């Protein structure tokens, strides 16, 4: 396709509204850059290709990607380059210089180039998000940028409600647009198992499907669907091939996929597949299915090791999330086997939990990976190398960080996007809790009172989407947008770059972009008082 020329006068464009806010924006530019028929994207290393391809997509033109060795005659150009000096700023940082003659993008690494492309996207008018639009002018500006946190996460629970593969990719696109870089994929929970495990096909043959029952909240209905059942069947899972596709798709957008396999709790459906993993009384009869693995049954560990082995093949992430939250320990107290184990080791139930978790910490360590779990894994004695995802209220953050584990902050008081966005009676049913846009935006994740020696424990921040009340992709979009924009700014922009009035103003531009993208965002989030 030929690149269109444009006669749009330079300097006549909307204000520069970028979310997340960069370190600095200088608008005393040397004029706007006009795409011309001979414009090319110039690279000097094959690791620049994902960013170059992405920029082509953003500009909606068939710009050639050329090597710097062949560029002499190709002008005007969009030149990507690595600058070692910028690596000290952050490998994800970049300097983007747009002027009449060319566009220069420098970074310490490939992800920085990609984020510069995302910034260029937001310099373009909202209608450039629509398929038919042709981009011709890129406003002149000089931007210097780098993220505050290395971990900028977004979680999605696909257990409570299964989400189609196409939507998972869209979700990753939404993350990339907001410069987020860890997709926490909550693949298993009490209600459904969503990852194909070849050594244990029962987990998806049985565990991925449930009966749909009238009048029951979906997340309360633990009944699995079995052959011969007449009720409608609901659910689904991702094949290993699909998972590889997602991991590669995310990688191209500089997003790490963090898989979560819940243990030892939140596993009701696993117990439906393997009832022999339930705790038993002295007569060997299974105790109630509270969704917790019997901690004294070697088969519990064997099954989970088999699962983890396949997970490690699929996910190259440094961390593997093992859940560890909300473990009902009553059964362990009354289980004949667990009781015996506790007595033999002088354990209480808390310590049995850490016995379980530490087993997998060692297992993962031996395989060159790191364990991460919800902060409840701090109960009992936790291996110092284990990492924490803190989901308590903001008030408890400092204490959690003083425990001295690498920690991702996902405060339940602010970053739970399953909570209500406004007080409007029209708001669709949500889990409870109140997290309107302004409250999310104003979160300072690292408490002021925290002693400096503990701040290094902060890996970064993340928001979580638990889907008990989100049965469709449309509902997920509604709960995610526009709060994802506030998350982006908490995660990327420094404290001094943040300003609510400015952000609120920038949201007007962002909403136009969301409109052009056809997103189902919550308009009520901008009027939380109703
Ligand atoms: C707590 S946070 C949970 C989830 C629920 C969520 C609802 C955490 C680790 N566990 O199982 O879905 O609350 O907000």
Boltz pocket constraint, residues with backbone or C-beta under 6 A from the ligand:
constraints:
  - pocket:
      binder: B
      contacts: [[A, 325], [A, 326], [A, 374], [A, 391], [A, 416], [A, 418], [A, 431], [A, 466], [A, 467], [A, 468]]
      max_distance: 6.0
